[in-house]
Amino acid sequence: MSTLEIRDLVAAVAGKTILNGINLTVSSGEVHAVMGPNGAGKSTLSAIVMGKPGYQVISGAVLLDGVDMLALPSWQRAQAGLHLVMQYPTEVPGVQLVDVMHHAFAARGMDTAGLDDRLGAEAARIGFDPALLERALNVDLSGGEKKRNETLQVAMLEPKIVILDELDSGLDIDALRDCALRIEALTNEHNIGVLAITHYNRLLEVLRPDYVHILVKGRIVSSGGAELADQLEIDGYAAFAGNDEPAGGALADLFG
């Protein structure tokens, strides 16, 4: 069992405070969705957790199994068990995906025996053309191919906690379903915890969340079960826009 704890996180970008005291706990096998309007701080949250440069942590803590992630560079956070599926995957000319996987396995002390065959099997499982395994990483790939590629990496590396920064961005219906179903399966097969950041409910129609958190103006203003995402489809974010206080009561105790 692993646990990602985000405690009272306050963070800024270019001198402007974006996150105003985030409290969130994600454990193995759980799917937590963070939803909110543009500018709410969703992608900032993923960037802070993974250590992207240019963000200032003013106060608070990010712990993985009790270890302070904020004290580590991004690569050590990844080796510790955090993984980010990026909204806009990076293109890396001249570096093949298969080579990236071999190096990632070696860096983590994971067995590389039969890795190429395992990559091929995983690619087939999520509808990713095996020929792209020897293509330069994400170069000349469609949006759907890039996200299948990112999902394949999650399945191969089996992190403790994966952060999906708008996995559904730029995907057609088939690619969205294939990627979301694979992530859903990984929560059961390998007990991976998921923090899914998204604007819309369409991802969560396939990757059903255990908990949903509404982020507005850098604060979690409401938390609940999957029904909260369904409510958003009816009421929109406007129903939460006037509530800039943290979620209260028993739910605050549960998620804080």
C-alpha positions as CSV (number, residue, x, y, z in Angstrom):
1,M,0.0,0.0,0.0
2,S,1.3,3.4,-1.0
3,T,0.0,6.9,-0.2
4,L,0.5,10.3,-1.8
5,E,-0.2,13.0,0.7
6,I,-0.6,16.7,-0.3
7,R,-0.8,18.8,2.8
8,D,-1.7,22.5,3.0
9,L,0.0,23.1,-0.3
10,V,0.4,26.8,-1.2
11,A,2.3,27.6,-4.5
12,A,2.9,30.4,-6.9
13,V,4.0,31.0,-10.4
14,A,5.8,34.2,-11.4
15,G,5.0,35.7,-8.1
16,K,1.3,35.0,-8.3
17,T,-0.2,32.5,-5.8
18,I,-2.1,29.8,-7.7
19,L,-2.7,27.1,-5.1
20,N,-4.2,28.2,-1.8
21,G,-3.9,25.3,0.6
22,I,-4.5,22.0,-1.2
23,N,-5.2,18.9,1.0
24,L,-5.5,15.6,-0.9
25,T,-4.6,12.0,-0.2
26,V,-4.4,9.3,-2.9
27,S,-3.8,5.7,-1.9
28,S,-3.0,2.5,-3.9
29,G,-5.9,1.3,-6.1
30,E,-7.9,4.6,-5.7
31,V,-8.9,6.9,-8.5
32,H,-9.2,10.5,-7.5
33,A,-10.5,13.1,-10.1
34,V,-9.6,16.7,-9.8
35,M,-12.0,18.9,-11.9
36,G,-12.2,22.6,-12.3
37,P,-12.5,25.5,-14.8
38,N,-9.6,26.9,-16.7
39,G,-7.1,28.7,-14.4
40,A,-8.2,26.9,-11.3
41,G,-4.7,25.4,-10.7
42,K,-5.1,21.9,-11.9
43,S,-2.0,21.6,-14.1
44,T,-0.1,23.7,-11.5
45,L,-0.9,21.0,-9.0
46,S,0.6,18.3,-11.2
47,A,3.6,20.4,-12.0
48,I,4.3,21.0,-8.3
49,V,4.0,17.3,-7.4
50,M,6.4,16.3,-10.1
51,G,8.9,19.2,-9.6
52,K,8.6,21.1,-12.8
53,P,10.9,24.2,-12.8
54,G,9.4,27.6,-12.5
55,Y,7.0,27.0,-9.7
56,Q,7.5,28.2,-6.1
57,V,6.2,26.2,-3.2
58,I,5.4,28.7,-0.5
59,S,4.3,26.3,2.2
60,G,3.0,22.8,2.6
61,A,4.2,19.3,1.9
62,V,4.0,16.5,-0.7
63,L,4.8,13.1,0.7
64,L,5.0,9.7,-0.9
65,D,4.9,7.0,1.7
66,G,6.2,9.5,4.2
67,V,9.1,10.7,2.1
68,D,9.3,14.4,1.3
69,M,9.0,14.7,-2.5
70,L,9.6,18.4,-2.6
71,A,13.2,17.8,-1.5
72,L,13.9,15.6,-4.5
73,P,14.6,16.4,-8.2
74,S,12.0,15.2,-10.7
75,W,13.9,12.1,-11.7
76,Q,14.1,10.9,-8.1
77,R,10.4,11.5,-7.6
78,A,9.9,9.3,-10.6
79,Q,12.1,6.6,-9.3
80,A,10.3,6.8,-5.9
81,G,7.1,5.9,-7.7
82,L,5.4,9.0,-9.1
83,H,4.6,9.2,-12.8
84,L,3.1,12.0,-14.9
85,V,1.1,11.5,-18.0
86,M,1.5,14.9,-19.7
87,Q,-1.2,16.9,-21.3
88,Y,1.2,17.7,-24.1
89,P,3.8,14.9,-24.4
90,T,7.3,16.0,-25.2
91,E,8.8,15.1,-28.6
92,V,12.4,13.7,-28.4
93,P,14.0,13.5,-31.8
94,G,16.6,10.7,-32.2
95,V,15.5,8.7,-29.1
96,Q,13.4,5.6,-29.6
97,L,10.7,4.7,-27.2
98,V,12.1,1.2,-26.8
99,D,15.4,2.7,-25.7
100,V,13.7,5.0,-23.3
101,M,12.0,2.0,-21.7
102,H,15.3,0.0,-21.4
103,H,17.0,2.9,-19.7
104,A,14.0,3.6,-17.4
105,F,14.0,-0.1,-16.3
106,A,17.7,-0.1,-15.7
107,A,17.6,3.1,-13.7
108,R,14.9,1.5,-11.4
109,G,16.7,-1.8,-11.1
110,M,13.9,-3.6,-12.9
111,D,14.5,-6.8,-14.9
112,T,14.9,-6.0,-18.7
113,A,14.7,-9.7,-19.7
114,G,12.1,-10.1,-22.5
115,L,11.3,-6.3,-22.4
116,D,10.9,-5.9,-26.1
117,D,8.3,-8.7,-26.2
118,R,6.5,-7.2,-23.3
119,L,6.5,-3.8,-25.0
120,G,5.0,-5.4,-28.1
121,A,2.3,-7.2,-26.1
122,E,1.4,-4.0,-24.2
123,A,1.3,-2.0,-27.4
124,A,-1.1,-4.5,-28.9
125,R,-3.3,-4.4,-25.9
126,I,-3.9,-0.6,-26.2
127,G,-4.0,-0.4,-30.0
128,F,-0.5,1.2,-30.3
129,D,1.2,0.3,-33.5
130,P,4.3,-1.8,-32.5
131,A,6.3,-0.1,-35.3
132,L,6.1,3.1,-33.4
133,L,8.1,1.5,-30.6
134,E,11.2,2.1,-32.7
135,R,10.1,5.6,-33.8
136,A,11.7,8.7,-32.2
137,L,9.7,9.4,-29.0
138,N,6.4,11.1,-29.9
139,V,7.9,12.6,-33.1
140,D,5.2,12.9,-35.9
141,L,2.7,11.0,-33.8
142,S,-1.0,12.0,-33.7
143,G,-2.5,13.1,-30.4
144,G,-4.1,9.7,-29.9
145,E,-0.8,7.9,-30.6
146,K,1.0,10.1,-28.1
147,K,-1.5,9.4,-25.3
148,R,-1.5,5.7,-26.1
149,N,2.3,5.9,-25.9
150,E,2.1,7.6,-22.5
151,T,-0.4,5.0,-21.3
152,L,1.9,2.2,-22.4
153,Q,4.7,3.7,-20.3
154,V,2.5,3.7,-17.2
155,A,1.6,0.0,-17.8
156,M,5.3,-1.0,-18.3
157,L,6.8,1.0,-15.4
158,E,4.0,0.3,-12.9
159,P,4.4,3.4,-10.7
160,K,2.9,3.7,-7.3
161,I,0.9,6.8,-8.2
162,V,0.2,8.1,-11.7
163,I,-1.0,11.7,-12.3
164,L,-3.0,12.1,-15.5
165,D,-2.8,15.7,-16.6
166,E,-5.8,15.9,-19.0
167,L,-5.3,12.4,-20.5
168,D,-8.5,13.1,-22.5
169,S,-7.1,16.2,-24.2
170,G,-6.9,15.8,-28.0
171,L,-8.2,12.2,-28.0
172,D,-11.0,10.7,-30.2
173,I,-13.5,8.4,-28.7
174,D,-11.7,5.2,-29.4
175,A,-8.3,6.4,-28.1
176,L,-9.9,7.8,-25.0
177,R,-11.7,4.5,-24.3
178,D,-8.6,2.4,-24.9
179,C,-6.4,4.6,-22.6
180,A,-8.9,5.0,-19.8
181,L,-9.7,1.3,-19.7
182,R,-6.0,0.4,-19.5
183,I,-5.5,2.8,-16.6
184,E,-8.6,1.4,-14.9
185,A,-7.2,-2.1,-15.3
186,L,-3.9,-1.0,-13.8
187,T,-5.6,0.1,-10.6
188,N,-6.8,-3.5,-10.2
189,E,-3.9,-5.5,-11.7
190,H,-1.1,-3.5,-10.0
191,N,-2.9,-1.5,-7.4
192,I,-1.8,1.8,-8.9
193,G,-3.2,5.0,-7.4
194,V,-4.5,7.6,-9.9
195,L,-4.9,11.3,-9.7
196,A,-6.8,12.3,-12.8
197,I,-6.9,16.0,-13.7
198,T,-9.7,16.8,-16.2
199,H,-12.2,19.4,-17.3
200,Y,-14.8,17.1,-18.5
201,N,-16.8,14.1,-17.4
202,R,-16.2,12.0,-20.5
203,L,-12.9,10.5,-19.2
204,L,-14.7,9.6,-16.0
205,E,-17.4,7.8,-17.8
206,V,-14.8,5.1,-18.5
207,L,-12.3,5.6,-15.7
208,R,-14.8,5.8,-12.9
209,P,-13.5,7.7,-9.9
210,D,-13.7,6.7,-6.3
211,Y,-13.6,10.4,-5.3
212,V,-14.1,13.6,-7.2
213,H,-12.7,17.0,-6.0
214,I,-13.7,20.4,-7.4
215,L,-10.9,22.9,-7.6
216,V,-11.8,26.6,-7.9
217,K,-9.4,29.5,-7.5
218,G,-6.7,27.2,-6.1
219,R,-8.9,25.6,-3.5
220,I,-10.7,22.3,-3.3
221,V,-14.2,23.6,-2.7
222,S,-16.2,20.3,-2.8
223,S,-15.4,16.6,-2.6
224,G,-17.6,13.6,-3.1
225,G,-18.1,10.4,-5.1
226,A,-18.5,9.8,-8.8
227,E,-22.0,11.4,-8.6
228,L,-20.3,14.8,-8.1
229,A,-18.9,14.6,-11.7
230,D,-22.4,13.7,-12.9
231,Q,-23.7,16.8,-11.1
232,L,-21.2,19.0,-12.9
233,E,-22.6,17.8,-16.2
234,I,-26.0,19.3,-15.1
235,D,-24.9,22.4,-13.1
236,G,-21.5,23.3,-14.5
237,Y,-18.7,25.0,-12.5
238,A,-20.8,28.1,-11.9
239,A,-22.6,26.2,-9.1
240,F,-19.2,26.1,-7.3
241,A,-17.7,29.4,-8.3
242,G,-19.1,31.3,-5.3
243,N,-17.7,28.8,-2.8
244,D,-14.0,29.7,-2.3
245,E,-13.8,28.0,1.1
246,P,-12.3,24.5,1.5
247,A,-14.7,21.6,1.6
248,G,-16.0,21.1,5.1
249,G,-17.5,18.6,7.4
250,A,-16.8,14.9,7.2
251,L,-15.5,15.1,3.6
252,A,-12.8,17.5,4.7
253,D,-11.8,15.1,7.4
254,L,-11.7,12.2,4.9
255,F,-9.6,14.0,2.2
256,G,-7.5,16.4,4.3
